[in-house]
Amino acid sequence: YLGYWVDGSPKMDYKRTYQPLERLTADGWARLEG
């Protein structure tokens, strides 16, 4: 668990390199592509 991630925050950009990258949606966990 990497904790929260603020999109656009330079200090948190390192979290983009961890795979698979997922986010919690109203329907559950969804994988972010790209």
N, C-alpha and C positions, 0 to 999 in steps of 0.2 A: 504494500500500500504506500503510495507516494504522497498521500495527502491531497490537498486541493491544488488547483492550477488556475491561475489568472491568465487568460488568453491575452497576448500582447505585452506581458510583463517580461522584460529582458532577463530578470533574475530567475524566472521560472521556465525559460525556453529549453533548458536542459532536459526537462521532463518529456519533451517531444520525442526524444531518442529512445525511450523505453517502449517496448512492444510486447503484447498488443496494447494499443492506446484505446481506452474505453471511457465512456461518460455515462452517468446515470440519467435516464430520461423517465418520463411518466410511465412508460411501458417496461422499464427495467434497464439493464445494462446494454449499451449499444457500442459496437466497435466503430472507432473513427478511422476512416480510410484516407490515405493520402499522406 
